[in-house]
Amino acid sequence: MVLSSNVLLLSLGIAMSLLLPIILSVDEYGYWQIYLYYSGFVGMFMLGFNDGMNLRYAGKSYNELDKELFQY
């Protein structure tokens, strides 16, 4: 049962990584990746300061960041 579930997850992961870039545009695939990134943090209950900063500024480019906010 465990082997079959792992094979299923592996096949779904391969299919999603090979088929989604073909179906979605570049922007939509980027939004999909950011969604997966955000949803990875949902199960965590111990979000620290670094994780909060990471979640808050994940979709921004380097030029859009407030540099003064990140200084010591």
C-alpha positions in Angstrom: 0.0 0.0 0.0 2.8 2.4 0.9 4.7 1.5 -2.3 1.6 2.1 -4.5 1.0 5.5 -2.8 4.6 6.5 -3.4 4.4 5.4 -7.0 1.2 7.4 -7.5 2.8 10.5 -5.9 5.9 10.1 -8.0 3.9 9.7 -11.2 1.7 12.8 -10.4 4.8 14.8 -9.6 6.5 13.9 -12.9 3.3 14.6 -14.8 2.8 18.0 -13.1 6.4 19.0 -13.7 6.3 17.9 -17.4 2.8 18.7 -18.4 2.0 22.0 -16.6 4.7 24.0 -18.3 3.3 22.9 -21.6 -0.3 23.8 -20.7 0.3 27.0 -18.7 1.9 30.2 -19.9 5.1 31.5 -18.2 3.2 33.9 -15.9 0.6 31.2 -14.9 3.3 28.7 -14.2 5.1 31.3 -12.0 1.9 31.9 -10.1 1.5 28.1 -9.7 5.0 27.9 -8.3 4.4 30.7 -5.8 1.1 29.0 -4.8 3.0 25.8 -4.1 5.6 27.7 -2.2 2.9 29.4 0.0 1.0 26.2 0.5 4.2 24.5 1.8 4.1 26.8 4.8 0.5 26.1 5.7 1.2 23.0 7.7 3.8 24.8 9.8 2.7 26.2 13.1 6.1 27.6 14.2 6.6 30.4 11.7 9.5 32.6 12.8 10.5 36.1 11.7 12.6 34.8 8.7 9.7 32.6 7.5 7.3 35.6 7.7 9.7 37.8 5.7 10.1 35.0 3.2 6.3 34.6 2.8 5.7 38.3 2.6 8.3 39.1 -0.1 8.3 35.8 -2.1 6.7 37.2 -5.3 8.7 40.4 -5.4 11.8 41.1 -7.5 15.0 42.4 -5.9 14.4 45.9 -7.2 11.0 46.1 -5.6 12.3 45.4 -2.1 12.6 48.1 0.5 16.4 48.0 1.1 16.2 50.1 4.3 13.9 47.5 5.9 16.5 44.8 5.6 19.5 46.7 7.0 20.8 45.9 10.4 
